[in-house]
Amino acid sequence: MLISVPNKIQDGDGFYISYNDHDHAIYGSDTTALVVGQMDRFYILTGDHRAAYDQLIEQGLEACLTYYQANPALVHKYSDPLKTD
């Protein structure tokens, strides 16, 4: 029997941070996703970035996006491309 293990979530205003430490077969490692809207966009970084996002989440989505953009070497191949509009 398979058991679903939920991701660890931090809620923001119009977005959330989702940490996944159990789908290594799919992602190859732990991942932290900045999820925008109702799962409209997934900006995924390889590794555990909860501590950094925890410091930024109250500042809003733009602060979290700035952190994401500051770590291009860690952007996961399954991450959505950044929207520029």
KABELUR-V736201 format. One record per residue. N is the residue number from 1. RES is the residue in three letters. SS is DSSP state (@ for helix, = for strand, . for the rest). OMEGA is omega as a letter, one per 20 degrees, with the letter a starting at -180 (* if undefined). NEAR is the number of other ideal C-beta (glycine too) atoms within 8 Angstrom. Layout:
N	RES	SS	OMEGA	NEAR
N	RES	SS	OMEGA	NEAR
This chain:
1	MET	.	r	2
2	LEU	.	r	3
3	ILE	.	r	4
4	SER	.	r	4
5	VAL	.	a	4
6	PRO	.	r	5
7	ASN	.	r	6
8	LYS	=	a	8
9	ILE	=	r	9
10	GLN	=	a	11
11	ASP	=	r	5
12	GLY	.	a	11
13	ASP	.	a	5
14	GLY	.	r	6
15	PHE	=	r	11
16	TYR	=	r	8
17	ILE	=	a	16
18	SER	=	r	10
19	TYR	=	a	15
20	ASN	=	r	11
21	ASP	.	a	6
22	HIS	.	a	5
23	ASP	.	a	7
24	HIS	@	r	8
25	ALA	@	r	3
26	ILE	@	a	5
27	TYR	@	r	12
28	GLY	.	a	5
29	SER	.	r	7
30	ASP	.	r	11
31	THR	=	r	13
32	THR	=	a	15
33	ALA	=	r	13
34	LEU	=	a	14
35	VAL	=	a	12
36	VAL	=	r	10
37	GLY	.	r	8
38	GLN	.	a	3
39	MET	.	r	5
40	ASP	.	a	5
41	ARG	=	r	8
42	PHE	=	r	11
43	TYR	=	a	14
44	ILE	=	r	14
45	LEU	=	r	15
46	THR	=	r	11
47	GLY	.	a	9
48	ASP	.	a	8
49	HIS	.	a	13
50	ARG	@	a	11
51	ALA	@	r	7
52	ALA	@	r	8
53	TYR	@	r	14
54	ASP	@	r	8
55	GLN	@	a	6
56	LEU	@	a	11
57	ILE	@	r	13
58	GLU	@	r	4
59	GLN	@	r	7
60	GLY	.	a	9
61	LEU	@	a	10
62	GLU	@	r	7
63	ALA	@	r	10
64	CYS	@	r	16
65	LEU	@	r	11
66	THR	@	r	9
67	TYR	@	r	12
68	TYR	@	a	11
69	GLN	@	a	8
70	ALA	.	a	6
71	ASN	.	a	10
72	PRO	@	a	6
73	ALA	@	a	4
74	LEU	@	r	9
75	VAL	=	a	12
76	HIS	.	a	10
77	LYS	.	r	4
78	TYR	.	r	6
79	SER	.	r	11
80	ASP	.	r	7
81	PRO	.	r	4
82	LEU	.	r	7
83	LYS	.	a	5
84	THR	.	r	3
85	ASP	.	*	2
